[in-house]
Amino acid sequence: MNQSVGGIALELAGVTVWVPSGERLVEDIDWTVRHGETWALLGPNGAGKTTLLSLADTSRFPSAGRVTILGRTMGRVDIWTLRAELGAVNPSTQMPEDLNAEDVVLTGRTGSVHPMWKKYTADDHHRADELMTVMSCQHLRGRQVNGLSQGERGRLRIARSLMSDPELLLLDEPATGLDLMAREELLSAISVIRTHMPQIAIVLVSHHIEELPASTSHALLLRGGRIVSKGPVAQSLTSSHVSACFGGDITIRRHLGRWSAQLADAWSRKE
Ligand SMILES: Nc1ncnc2c1ncn2[C@@H]1O[C@H](COP(=O)(O)OP(=O)(O)OP(=O)(O)O)[C@@H](O)[C@H]1O
């Protein structure tokens, strides 16, 4: 299903998730992600980010409320069909170490761990090549996974997830554990996706605002399972909201599209 920019990709309405012990992991969440938007899902440890992402990738059902993904409401749809239309990227996903990079990307076409050679057409090979260029990993084409760095693997995983032409891309802490250059290469590649796929909706989970790509258009800040702020970054990603979210007097700055955070008293001591 090809959606146009502005249409709803993901909608959570009155969503609460609780566990058998009665603990509420997220509560009263209303959240709409539209095609063409890149959302950052931010919050401290235990805020509920993974819980929200697991609702969006269909691996968890809400205890109350409604989750609608690409026009289909959870509980009324075959989740396997829906899952095939999502791009969900988790840095802990293993790739067969003996495959070369292009083959790994191709497996995204069939959603399989190992290549299903008979199913790939010349167009698939061409698309894999294009996506490796988008994610700045075309030079890795013939290299085996076991020789790739964490940053290279991260870009490859995203290229692989784009092979199914997902309308919704979910990125779980993509920059965690990367060194400075690998992080910067990954974040600029994520921004480039937007240029090539203007209609795709992207949700990216992070603890750190320094790890947000410049293309981030919206943010949802969570604390203790509840929303602190949400909406376009100019309104939601402010010093006061980030301070309330992480607990501290935090000053946010934006420079050349990217964000940085500093404790306000640390800043005043420097001056
Ligand atoms: N199955 C469970 N049973 C009980 N509590 C849980 C369960 N899963 C998660 N929690 C709790 O729910 C809260 C939210 O967890 P979640 O993993 O969504 O947070 P998070 O923002 O992703 O955290 P982190 O940044 O540390 O990954 C945490 O307090 C966590 O301990």
The ligand as an SDF file (V2000), in Angstrom:
LIG
                    3D

 31 33  0  0  0  0  0  0  0  0999 V2000
    7.7000   -7.6960   31.3570 N   0  0  0  0  0  0  0  0  0  0  0  0
    7.8320   -6.7250   32.2560 C   0  0  0  0  0  0  0  0  0  0  0  0
    7.4310   -6.8740   33.5320 N   0  0  0  0  0  0  0  0  0  0  0  0
    7.5600   -5.8930   34.4360 C   0  0  0  0  0  0  0  0  0  0  0  0
    8.0770   -4.6820   34.1500 N   0  0  0  0  0  0  0  0  0  0  0  0
    8.5120   -4.4800   32.9070 C   0  0  0  0  0  0  0  0  0  0  0  0
    8.4170   -5.4750   31.8850 C   0  0  0  0  0  0  0  0  0  0  0  0
    8.9370   -4.9700   30.7280 N   0  0  0  0  0  0  0  0  0  0  0  0
    9.3310   -3.7130   31.0250 C   0  0  0  0  0  0  0  0  0  0  0  0
    9.0920   -3.4200   32.3220 N   0  0  0  0  0  0  0  0  0  0  0  0
    9.3340   -2.1390   32.9980 C   0  0  0  0  0  0  0  0  0  0  0  0
    8.5920   -1.1590   32.2880 O   0  0  0  0  0  0  0  0  0  0  0  0
    9.3040    0.0630   32.2660 C   0  0  0  0  0  0  0  0  0  0  0  0
    9.4720    0.5440   30.8450 C   0  0  0  0  0  0  0  0  0  0  0  0
   10.3560   -0.3420   30.1810 O   0  0  0  0  0  0  0  0  0  0  0  0
   10.9200   -0.0520   28.7200 P   0  0  0  0  0  0  0  0  0  0  0  0
   11.8590   -1.1710   28.4010 O   0  0  0  0  0  0  0  0  0  0  0  0
    9.7890    0.1810   27.8000 O   0  0  0  0  0  0  0  0  0  0  0  0
   11.7260    1.3060   28.9540 O   0  0  0  0  0  0  0  0  0  0  0  0
   12.8340    1.9970   28.0340 P   0  0  0  0  0  0  0  0  0  0  0  0
   12.5080    3.4440   28.0030 O   0  0  0  0  0  0  0  0  0  0  0  0
   12.9330    1.3040   26.7330 O   0  0  0  0  0  0  0  0  0  0  0  0
   14.1450    1.7330   28.8820 O   0  0  0  0  0  0  0  0  0  0  0  0
   15.6900    1.5900   28.4050 P   0  0  0  0  0  0  0  0  0  0  0  0
   16.0900    2.9290   27.9170 O   0  0  0  0  0  0  0  0  0  0  0  0
   16.3970    1.2130   29.6710 O   0  0  0  0  0  0  0  0  0  0  0  0
   15.7430    0.5260   27.3730 O   0  0  0  0  0  0  0  0  0  0  0  0
   10.6110   -0.1790   33.0000 C   0  0  0  0  0  0  0  0  0  0  0  0
   10.4500    0.2570   34.3290 O   0  0  0  0  0  0  0  0  0  0  0  0
   10.7630   -1.6840   32.9470 C   0  0  0  0  0  0  0  0  0  0  0  0
   11.4830   -2.1770   34.0690 O   0  0  0  0  0  0  0  0  0  0  0  0
  1  2  1  0
  2  3  1  0
  2  7  2  0
  3  4  2  0
  4  5  1  0
  5  6  2  0
  6  7  1  0
  6 10  1  0
  7  8  1  0
  8  9  2  0
  9 10  1  0
 10 11  1  0
 11 12  1  0
 11 30  1  0
 12 13  1  0
 13 14  1  0
 13 28  1  0
 14 15  1  0
 15 16  1  0
 16 17  2  0
 16 18  1  0
 16 19  1  0
 19 20  1  0
 20 21  2  0
 20 22  1  0
 20 23  1  0
 23 24  1  0
 24 25  2  0
 24 26  1  0
 24 27  1  0
 28 29  1  0
 28 30  1  0
 30 31  1  0
M  END
$$$$
